[in-house]
């Protein structure tokens, strides 16, 4: 069965030829032992073939797409994931997040993972500083971790990472620095706190094929100001999320990876120089503070 676009642009005989190829490719997966793998391959084949037929893809366009994907692969390494970036700007990452993180009561909403998470970030105590050498306005972040029944989650592991005020993550520098990232554990009452820096908008890496794509379609590479979290605890669903800065003009202009959810927009309150800090830290300039209470859904 052909779609309306194909039927309107090619003869009946041509449509039969094209559909027969799709059917043969789908049938070639008939002996796949893993039923989920077969489902994925069948659907992928049907959708890819339907795309080619709908837009009447030219061979020159097909070659350009292969070159684009090749460049994307060449740029990808252990510190830069251009394929994740490509998935992000098409909204595929965010849609996958939506599918895999169904709403559950008042559980905190998830959003995209992003390409700059690293394993083995340093551990800090509650009230410690994740900034390291990252420059920016100091920001106190605190909150609680609980489950959807309101019970605190003691010992929850909280990974946090962010860009500096120049818009770069530590891994984007060539000197091997570790800055703007750490992990800590909630206390016995599920409370946590740390110093970071106030997030600012920044562009996703746009010096590669994904950046060229955005430029070609007139889209901005800017992301809304945000701070990354990943929170894990036994028998609870792992949460990957951000918080966004209320009042950030980029929220109106749009997020380049479609990651913003209204529930994740939080007020960051600027404190004037000399305002006492929650932990007695002495600061020479102004600083900010925000609260983010995290609610984890059950695994099921």
N, C-alpha and C positions, 0 to 999 in steps of 0.2 A: 504494500500500500504506500503510495507516494504522498508527500505533502502538497499543499495547494501551490506553493511557489514553484516547485519542480514541475508540476503538471502544467503550469501556465507558461513555462519557458522552454520546454523540450517536447519532442514528439512522444507519443505513446510508446513507440518502439524503443526510443532512447531511454525512456524512464524504466522500461522493463530490463534493459541491459544493466543499468545502474543498480536497480533493486536486486537483480540476480547476484551481482557481486557482493553486495551487503549480506545477502542471505548465505552465500557460500562462506564468507569469512566468519559469520556468526556460527554456522554449522561446524566450522573447523575446531571450535572449542568444545564440541559435544562430548569428548571423552575426558574432559577436565574432571579430576576426582574431587577437588575441593569445590563444593557448591557455591560458596561465596565468591571465590575467584572466578568461577564461570559467570556468575551474575554480573560481576564488575566488568569483565571483558566483553560480554554480550552488550551491555548497556553502553560501554565506552565506544565500541565499534559502531553501534547504531547511531549514536549522537555525532560522532566524528564524520561518518558518511553523510548524515543528514545535513551537517554544516556545509560540507563541500558541495553538496548538491543544491542547497538553498542559495548560496552566494555564487555558485558557478565558479569555483576557485580556479584561477589560472595557474599554469605551471610556473610562471615567474613568481607569483605570489606564494606558491608552495615552497619554492626555493628560498625566497626571502624569509619565510617562517623558519625553515631549517637553519639558515644562517643565524637568525635571531636566537634560536634555542642553543645553537652551538656556542655563540658568544656568551650567552647566559651561563652555560656550563663552564666555560673557560674562566669566567670571573669568580665562580664559586669556589671557596676553600673553607678551611676550618674556622675562619674568622668572619667570612662574609658569605651569606646565603642568598644569592641573587634569585634563585628559584622561589624561595619563600617570599622575597620581595615582589616577584612577578605574581605569585598567588595572591599576595596582599592587595595589589592595586586593581586586580580584577574582582575583589570582594570574595574570592573563593575561600580564602583563609577565614574570613568572618562568617561566611555561610556554613563552613564546616564546624566552626565554634558553635553557631546557633543549633545545628543539628545534634551535636554531641553534648550540649549543656542545656537540656530542657529546663524550663522554669520549675522551681520547687519551693513553694512557700515564699519566704522572704530571703532565700539564699542570694548571696551577692552574685550579680551577673558577671559572666566571663567575657573576655574579649581576646584579641589576637595576641599571639605569643611574641611575634617580632623576630628579627634575625640576629639579635645581639645578646641573647642569654648565654651565659657560660656556666658550666659545672664548676664546682669547687671554689665558689666565691668565698672570701674570708668570713669567718664568724665574728660577730660583734656581740657584746652584752646588750641587754635592754638599756636604752639611753645612749648607746654608742653612735659613732659617726660613720656613715657609709661613704662620705664624700671623698676622702683621701685627697688627692691632688686636683680633683674636679672643682672648677671655679663656678661660683654662683652665689645667690643670696641664701644664707643658711635657713633651713626650714625644719621645724620640729614636727614630726609625724607621730601620732599616737592613736591607740584604739584598742579594741578587743577582738578576740576570735571566739565565736560561739557556733553551736549547731542550730538547726532550724527549730529545735525545741527550746532554745534559749539557754542551753547549758554551756558553760565555758569550756573551751578546748585547751587544757593545759599542755604545754610542750609542742604546740603546733609549730611547724617549721615555716618561717616566712622568708622567702627570697625577695630581695628588692634590687632593682637596677634602673639607672637613668642616664640621660645625656647631660653633659655640662652646659654652661650657658653659651658656649659657642656652637652647640648643636651636635656635638660629637660624643660617642661612647668611647670608653677606654680602648676597646679593641680596634678602633679606627685610627689610633695613633701607632706609630712605628716603634715606640720605645719600650713596649712591653708593660706599660703601667697597668695597675689594677686600681680603678677609681670609680666612684659612683655605683658601687655594687657591694653587696654583702648578704649574709643571712643571719638570722637570729631566731630565738625560740620564745614563744609566749610563756608567761609565768604561770603559776598554779591557778590563777584566776582568769587565765586567757588574755591577760593584758600584754601589750607590747608598746615600745616607743623607740624612736631613733632620730638622729639628726641626718638630714640629707641636704639637698639644695632645691630651691623652688623651681619647678619645671618651667621651661620656656618652649615655644614652638620651634621646630627645626625641620629641615628637609630630610626626607629619606635619601639614601645615596642615589644620586641621579647622574653620575658620571659613566654609567654603563648602559646596557640595552634597555633596561626598564626606564631609566631617565629619558632616553631617546624616545621611547614610546609615549611617555607622558607629554613631552614637548610636542610631539607630532599631533597630539589630540588636544593640545591647549589646556592640559590639567596641571595644577600646581603640585609639586612634590612635598609640600609642607604637611607636617603632622601637627595636630593640636598638642599643646603642652600636656605632658603626662608623666606619671611615675609607674613603673612596672611592679607587679606583685605576682608571686607564685606561692600558694599556701597549701601545705600538705599535712595530713594527720591520719592516723589509722582509722579505717572504716568510714572515712568521709571522702567525698569526691574532691580530687585535686582541683584547685581553683587557679586559673591563669587569668589575670585581669590587669587593668590600669585604674588609676584615678586621674581625672582631668581637672583643670583649673577653671573654676567658675569665673566668668568675665573675660576669658581669653577670646580675643577677636577672631581667632582661627576657628573657633567653634561655629561661628556664623558662616565663614568662608568654606568650611568643610575639611574633613580629615582625609588625607590621601589614601588611607587604607580602610576607611569606613569603620573604624574601631570604636567610635564614640557611642555610649549609651547614656541616656539622661541620668539614670540612677548612679552613675559613676562620676558625675560632675560634682566636685566638692569645693566649698569655699576655702581659700587660702588667705588667712587674715594677716596682713602686714602689721608688724609690731615696730614701733619707733625705737631708735637707738636709746639704750638705757632702760628699756622695759625689762623687768626681771624675767629670766628664762625659767622653764619648769624645773631644770636641774641645777640652777645656779651658775650656769656657764656665763662667762663674761664676754660680751660681744661689743665691738667698737661701732658697728653700724646697725642698720635695721635688719629685721629677720621676719620670718613668717611662720605660721603654724596651721596645721589642719588635723582633723580627726577622721579616721576611716575605720568604722566598725565592720568587721568581716564576718559573714555568716556562711558556713559550709553546708552543702547539701549532703545527704547520705549517699553512699556508693550506689545504691539501687535506684 
